[in-house]
Amino acid sequence: MASTMESKVAVTCALTGVLTDPKQHPVPVTVKEMAASAREAFEAGATVMHVHFRQQEPGKGHLPTWEPEVAAEILDAIRNACPEVIINMTTGTVGRDVSGPIACLKRTQPEIAACNSGSLNYLKTRSDGSWAWPPMLFDNPVEKIQEMLDAMGETGTLPEFECFDLGIVRSVGLYQENGMAKHLDYNFVMGVASGMPADPDLLPLLLRYIKPDSPWQVTAIGREEVWPLHQKAAELGGNLRSGLEDTFYLPDGSKARGNGDLMEALVQVARNAGREPASPQEARKIFRLAEIQG
């Protein structure tokens, strides 16, 4: 029988994503919308909020921003709406310049932040074989990763290592062996067309290549077909993440009205596996945040 803590699962809500257009999808953008959406997710069982920051000027809500004061206003509102919530801040940039994420990191002091852990040719094709967008390199060389890890060390922030393929999973272990990182938290990003597929059968193989006793979760990108992958993650002892950044669809194929719907479905996935959503303090123990901040 699983211990009390093993039966708990940290549930993360990825509130809004990088570029999703609020005119087309129900993603929160404004400070008020972000706080309200986080509260819905929190009440449904999510205790971690993965947050991207958007421009607040009218008509620009589909564009990201690295303005530290905008980041602070959004995160303060989320923290006020969700007592004891854990903030997980995005840091992803295309290109070598990470001054924006670092400025936001230092201004807001999140407990967790994403650390994109290797490079990926970010590709997708249309039905006729043409590129859905111009082929793009999401470049994350070691020196860029090191700069982000140094900044997270200054702020007492746990890096969540974003892994887009098995080679990146193995690289994270090398970062620890090299001394770049001490505390590991793996996030398997599955469903990007040019990365790991959202295939539940792949998950047990990935777990063979993580460092022992490391917390891990899956970011499952896609439509309703991602839900069997969430179920497999829950059954194998992983933490759970979903949200409007990752999908707009519920397990029955219907569209989610917001993040609250997705978190209710994700908590049901946990319960199907005999697990319960962790409280904020239980989630902090799962991620060993006291070790980072101590």
N, C-alpha and C positions, 0 to 999 in steps of 0.2 A: 504494500500500500504506500502511496506517495506521502511524504511528510507534508505538514501544513504549508510550508513555504513552497514546496515543489508543486502543490496543487494550485498555487496562485500564478496569475499571468499578468504582466505589465501590458496594458493596452494603450497604444499610441494612436492619436488622431492626427493625420496629415491634413491640415485645415484647408489649404488653398493652392499650393503649387507655385510654379514659376511664372507661367505665361497664360494660363487658362483665362479665357475672356469672360468676364462676368456678364456680358450681354448675351452670351450663348449658354452659360452653365451657372448653376446656383452656388458659385464660389464666393465666400466672404472676402471683402477687400478693405472697406473702411474700418477705422478703429472700433466703432460701434458694432459693425457686422462681425468682425473677428471675435470680439468678446462674447457676443450672443451665440455665435456658432460654437465657440469653445465651451460655453456653458452647457449647450445641448449635448455635446459630446461627453462632457464631464459627468453630467447627470445620468448618461447612459452607461458609464463605467470606464471611460478613458481618463487616465491620470497623467498622461504625458501628451503635450501638444507640440507637434512639429510645425514650425512657423516659418513661412516666407513673408517677406515684406513687399508691399505694393505701393506705387506712387498714389498719393491721396488727392491729387488735383482732379477736378471733374474731367471725365473722358480718358484718363490715363491709368485707370485701375487695372488694366491688363499688363502693365509694365512693372518690372521689379524696381526696387530702390535699395540703396545701402546708406541712406541718411540715418545716422545714429539716433537722432531725436525722434524720427518717425518710428524706428524700431522700438525705442524705449516707450513711446506712447502706446503702441500696440501691445507690447508685452505687459506693461503696467495694467492695462485694461483687462487683459486675459487673467493676470494674477488676481486682480480684484474680483473678477467674476467667478473664479475657480479657486477657492481656498486650498493652499498647499500644493497646487498644481506643479508639475515638473515641466520646465520649458526645454524643448529640443530645437535649437536654432539651425536654420540652413546656413551653409557657407559656400555653396557651389558657385564658381565663376568659370567662364570660358576665357582662357588667357592666363598669363602669369600673375597679373596684379590681384592680390588678395587684400589690399588696404581697406576696401569697403567692408568685407566681412569681419576683418580684425577690429575695425573701429566700432562696429555694432556689437561684437563680442565683448569688447572692453567696456562699452557703455552699459550693456544690459546684464552681463554676468549670468548667462544661462547655465543650468546644471549639466546639460548635455548639448553637444553640437555635432552636426554631421561632419564627417571628414571623408571626402571622396578619395578613395584609396588607390586609384589607378586610372589610366587613360582608356577611353573607349571611342571607336568610330561610331558616332551616333547616327544610325541609318534607319530608313523605312521606305518601302516601295508602295506605290499605288497598284491597283488591280492590273493596269497595263504595263507594269514593270518600271515605270518612271519613278524618279525619286520623289517622295512626299515632301521633302525639303532638301535644300542643297546639302550634300554630305558634310558633316561637321565632326571635328575632333574635339571631344570633351577631354581636354588635356590636364592631367594631374601627375606631373613628374615628381620625383622624390623630393626635390628641393622645395617645391610648392607645398607638398604635404608636411614637410618638416617645419616650414614657417607657420602653418596652421596649428600644428601640434605644439610648437613653442608658445604661441599665443594662448592656446587652451590651457597649457600648463600655468601660465601667469594668472588666469582667471579661475582656476580650479574647476575646469569644465571637462567632463568625460567625453572623449571622442567616440562617436558612433561611426565605425568604419564601414563606408558604403562600398559594397563589392558587386561588380557587374558581371564578373566571370570567375571561374575557378582559379585562374592565375592570380587574380587580385586577392581572393581569399587566402591563397598561400603567401602572397606578398605581405599581408597583414602580420602573419606569423614571423616573417623576416624582420618587419619593423620592430617587433618586440625583441627578437634575438639581437638585433643591432643596437638596442637601447633607445630607439626613437620613441617608443611607446611602452608604457608599463601595464596599463589597464586596457583590456580589449573588450569591445562590445561590437559584435558583427551584425551587419544588416545586409542580407542577401537581396539584391535588387533583381527581381525576376519578371520578365515580360517585355522588356525592351527588345525590339526586333533584332538588333545586332548584339544583344547580350544573352544572358541566361534565359531560357524559356520559362514560363510559369507552369512548370511541370512538377507535380507532386512527387513523381518517381525520382527526380533529381535530388531532392532535398536530403535523403539519407546519405547520399554520396558526398554532398558538401560538408556534412557534419563530420566526416572522417578527417577533414583537413583543417579544422579549427583547433586552436589551442584548448587544452582541457579546462573544463569548468568556466568557460567564458559564456556570458549571456549572449543570446542571438535572437534575431527576428527576421521576418520576411517582409519586404515591400513587394506586393504583388500587383503588377500593372496590367490592366486589361478590362474586360467586361465581366459578365457573370461567371465566366469560366475560371476566374481566379479563386473562387471560394473553396473548391476542393484543396487547393494549395494552402489556404489559411487553415483548413481543418487538419491537414497533415502536420503543419507547423505546431498546432496546438497539441496534437497527439504525441509529437516527438519532444515536447517540453520547451518549445520556443515561446518567445513573447510575440504579441500580435500587433499589427499595424494596418490601418486602412485610412480612408478619408478621401475627400474630393480631389486631392492631388493625384490619387492613384486610380480611382475608378468612380464612375457615376452610377453603377449598377448593383442591385441587390441580388442575393442568391437566386431569386425566382425570375430574374431577368428584367424586373421593373426598375425604373429610374429612381434613385434616391432623391428625396426632397431636400436633404441636407446632410450634414455630418452626423446628426443625431441618429438618423435611420441607419447609417453605415455602422455606427458604434453599437447599436442595439443588435444588429446582425452579427457583428464580430464577437460580442459577449456571448451570444448564443452558440457560436462556434466553440468558444472556450468551454461552455457548460456541456456541450455535446461530448467533449473530451474529458469530462469529470473535473474541470478546473473552474476557478472563480476569478473575476478581475481583482487585481491587487488594489489596495488603498494607496494613497500617495506615499505613506511611510513604508508600506510593504514593497512598493515599487522601488523606493530608494535603496532598500536592502537588496533587492534583486540585482540592481545595477551597481551595488557596492559604492554608492556615492559618498558615504562617510570616509572611505579610504582616499578618495580623490581630494576631498575638501580638507581632510585632516593633515 
